[in-house]
Amino acid sequence: MQTAKYAIVTGAASGLGRAITVELARRGWHIAVADLNPVGSEETVKLAKQAGGEATAYPLDVTKPDEWLRLREQLRTVWPQLDLLVNNAGVGVSGEVGKLPLEDWKWIIDINLYGAIYGCHTLIGWMKENSHGAHIVNIASMAAIASAPGMAPYNITKAGMVSLSETLYGELRPYNIGVTGVCPAFFPTNILENGRFQAPEQKRAAAKFMEKSRCTAEHVAKKILRAIDKKQLYVFVPGASGFFWRLKRLMPVALLKLIARRHAQLVAAKKI
């Protein structure tokens, strides 16, 4: 008889968080839908139950350590263990260093990076108690690899997520806790709706990349679950993301020069 499994997914009210929740539900998981959007969270709960899982919405501001503590204590009263933490909550900010307001830097770092740090800090102790082992998924981005100009705040937070994943990979191996850092390229989500952009051209450029993408949140979610099964450290999706990763490792300066030239062309054409 298969033992029930339990997961926390942040930013689960829409997009990739919702897709991951539904994929887990198809496997019969119990999921805590952690988000600040009550309407979206309840819709995710509904979809998860339709898919065959159990889900409950929990309001969570990932930037507040006390809310993480409250969530942990709530779940410990109803769950026997924690098998999976998905640090998915994130926002987008674009702008040049020196021009972008410092409050925008703080906003994105608090959500994208500190949100995951707080989650890991609060929950790793509980996960170590799981005799069956557990897993942590940190959603990074191809932005962590490409370091595109005009996206420093986003690039830095996502590079931090990769480094956090790599560090935890070593720290948690003795406790049978796997770690996966996910680096997707553009795919359609609602991240642009609440993002902050120094110029409208930057938002339009990002929207075009999303429109052209053949990748979907559902596709990324399936890749993530396969990586959890294999205890795989990295997920690059779609294939272009993996290509950039390999090129960055082999010829880092050549890649950055290529990206810089492309950026200069777009600036000259006034497309960003």
Number of C-alpha atoms within 10 A of each C-alpha: 3 5 8 13 18 22 23 27 23 29 26 32 26 21 20 26 25 27 23 27 32 29 20 24 22 16 13 21 23 24 27 24 29 27 23 18 16 15 11 19 25 18 15 25 25 16 19 28 19 13 17 17 21 22 26 17 22 20 16 20 18 27 21 15 18 14 16 22 15 13 19 18 11 12 16 13 9 8 14 12 22 24 23 23 25 25 28 26 25 23 19 22 25 23 21 14 14 7 8 18 12 10 9 19 19 11 16 23 22 19 21 27 25 19 23 27 19 20 24 20 12 18 18 17 10 14 24 19 13 16 11 13 17 27 22 29 25 24 25 32 25 24 21 22 25 20 20 17 17 19 19 20 23 27 24 20 25 28 21 20 27 24 15 19 24 16 12 17 22 12 13 18 12 10 15 17 23 26 30 27 27 26 27 23 21 23 23 19 14 13 16 17 10 10 15 20 20 17 11 11 13 18 19 15 14 15 18 12 13 18 13 11 13 11 17 17 19 17 16 22 20 15 17 24 17 12 20 20 10 11 18 16 18 19 22 22 22 21 10 13 21 19 12 18 18 13 17 16 11 11 11 15 12 12 19 18 11 11 16 15 12 14 17 13 13 13 11 10 9 9 13 18
